[in-house]
Amino acid sequence: MNRKTQIKNFVVSTFLFGDGGQLKEDISFLEGGIIDSTGILELVMFLEETFNIKVSQEEMLPENLDSINNIDAFLTRKTTAAHVPQPAH
């Protein structure tokens, strides 16, 4: 199962009570009334546990977390950054 499918399944089961027929990958969770500010915290916990990342307070922004596409791009940046070797001091 790919990341976008995992994210969509979580959002549908947690916030839409299994009715994900209208959920598109680019729909804003906040503007669409799908997830509120409390729901974002649930979403962050899911992302951290599922994808083995840490989401900082500064990263909790709509451009990172407000749609399936935004989350997928955010995860790509997070996982790519984690694999970039750091310069030795």
MODELLER restraints for C-alpha pairs under 7 A, 6 or more apart:
rsr = mdl.restraints
at = mdl.atoms
rsr.add(forms.Gaussian(group=physical.xy_distance, feature=features.Distance(at['CA:3:A'], at['CA:72:A']), mean=6.90, stdev=0.5))
rsr.add(forms.Gaussian(group=physical.xy_distance, feature=features.Distance(at['CA:4:A'], at['CA:68:A']), mean=6.28, stdev=0.5))
rsr.add(forms.Gaussian(group=physical.xy_distance, feature=features.Distance(at['CA:4:A'], at['CA:72:A']), mean=6.42, stdev=0.5))
rsr.add(forms.Gaussian(group=physical.xy_distance, feature=features.Distance(at['CA:7:A'], at['CA:68:A']), mean=6.59, stdev=0.5))
rsr.add(forms.Gaussian(group=physical.xy_distance, feature=features.Distance(at['CA:8:A'], at['CA:68:A']), mean=6.75, stdev=0.5))
rsr.add(forms.Gaussian(group=physical.xy_distance, feature=features.Distance(at['CA:12:A'], at['CA:18:A']), mean=5.12, stdev=0.5))
rsr.add(forms.Gaussian(group=physical.xy_distance, feature=features.Distance(at['CA:12:A'], at['CA:19:A']), mean=6.21, stdev=0.5))
rsr.add(forms.Gaussian(group=physical.xy_distance, feature=features.Distance(at['CA:12:A'], at['CA:20:A']), mean=5.20, stdev=0.5))
rsr.add(forms.Gaussian(group=physical.xy_distance, feature=features.Distance(at['CA:15:A'], at['CA:34:A']), mean=6.42, stdev=0.5))
rsr.add(forms.Gaussian(group=physical.xy_distance, feature=features.Distance(at['CA:15:A'], at['CA:35:A']), mean=6.68, stdev=0.5))
rsr.add(forms.Gaussian(group=physical.xy_distance, feature=features.Distance(at['CA:25:A'], at['CA:67:A']), mean=6.32, stdev=0.5))
rsr.add(forms.Gaussian(group=physical.xy_distance, feature=features.Distance(at['CA:25:A'], at['CA:68:A']), mean=4.80, stdev=0.5))
rsr.add(forms.Gaussian(group=physical.xy_distance, feature=features.Distance(at['CA:25:A'], at['CA:69:A']), mean=5.43, stdev=0.5))
rsr.add(forms.Gaussian(group=physical.xy_distance, feature=features.Distance(at['CA:26:A'], at['CA:67:A']), mean=5.56, stdev=0.5))
rsr.add(forms.Gaussian(group=physical.xy_distance, feature=features.Distance(at['CA:26:A'], at['CA:68:A']), mean=6.28, stdev=0.5))
rsr.add(forms.Gaussian(group=physical.xy_distance, feature=features.Distance(at['CA:26:A'], at['CA:69:A']), mean=5.67, stdev=0.5))
rsr.add(forms.Gaussian(group=physical.xy_distance, feature=features.Distance(at['CA:27:A'], at['CA:67:A']), mean=5.67, stdev=0.5))
rsr.add(forms.Gaussian(group=physical.xy_distance, feature=features.Distance(at['CA:28:A'], at['CA:66:A']), mean=5.24, stdev=0.5))
rsr.add(forms.Gaussian(group=physical.xy_distance, feature=features.Distance(at['CA:28:A'], at['CA:67:A']), mean=5.03, stdev=0.5))
rsr.add(forms.Gaussian(group=physical.xy_distance, feature=features.Distance(at['CA:29:A'], at['CA:35:A']), mean=5.30, stdev=0.5))
rsr.add(forms.Gaussian(group=physical.xy_distance, feature=features.Distance(at['CA:29:A'], at['CA:66:A']), mean=5.22, stdev=0.5))
rsr.add(forms.Gaussian(group=physical.xy_distance, feature=features.Distance(at['CA:29:A'], at['CA:67:A']), mean=5.70, stdev=0.5))
rsr.add(forms.Gaussian(group=physical.xy_distance, feature=features.Distance(at['CA:30:A'], at['CA:36:A']), mean=6.13, stdev=0.5))
rsr.add(forms.Gaussian(group=physical.xy_distance, feature=features.Distance(at['CA:30:A'], at['CA:66:A']), mean=6.53, stdev=0.5))
rsr.add(forms.Gaussian(group=physical.xy_distance, feature=features.Distance(at['CA:44:A'], at['CA:55:A']), mean=6.86, stdev=0.5))
rsr.add(forms.Gaussian(group=physical.xy_distance, feature=features.Distance(at['CA:48:A'], at['CA:54:A']), mean=5.53, stdev=0.5))
rsr.add(forms.Gaussian(group=physical.xy_distance, feature=features.Distance(at['CA:48:A'], at['CA:55:A']), mean=6.87, stdev=0.5))
rsr.add(forms.Gaussian(group=physical.xy_distance, feature=features.Distance(at['CA:63:A'], at['CA:70:A']), mean=6.02, stdev=0.5))
rsr.add(forms.Gaussian(group=physical.xy_distance, feature=features.Distance(at['CA:64:A'], at['CA:70:A']), mean=5.15, stdev=0.5))
rsr.add(forms.Gaussian(group=physical.xy_distance, feature=features.Distance(at['CA:64:A'], at['CA:71:A']), mean=5.46, stdev=0.5))
rsr.add(forms.Gaussian(group=physical.xy_distance, feature=features.Distance(at['CA:64:A'], at['CA:74:A']), mean=5.36, stdev=0.5))
rsr.add(forms.Gaussian(group=physical.xy_distance, feature=features.Distance(at['CA:65:A'], at['CA:71:A']), mean=5.00, stdev=0.5))
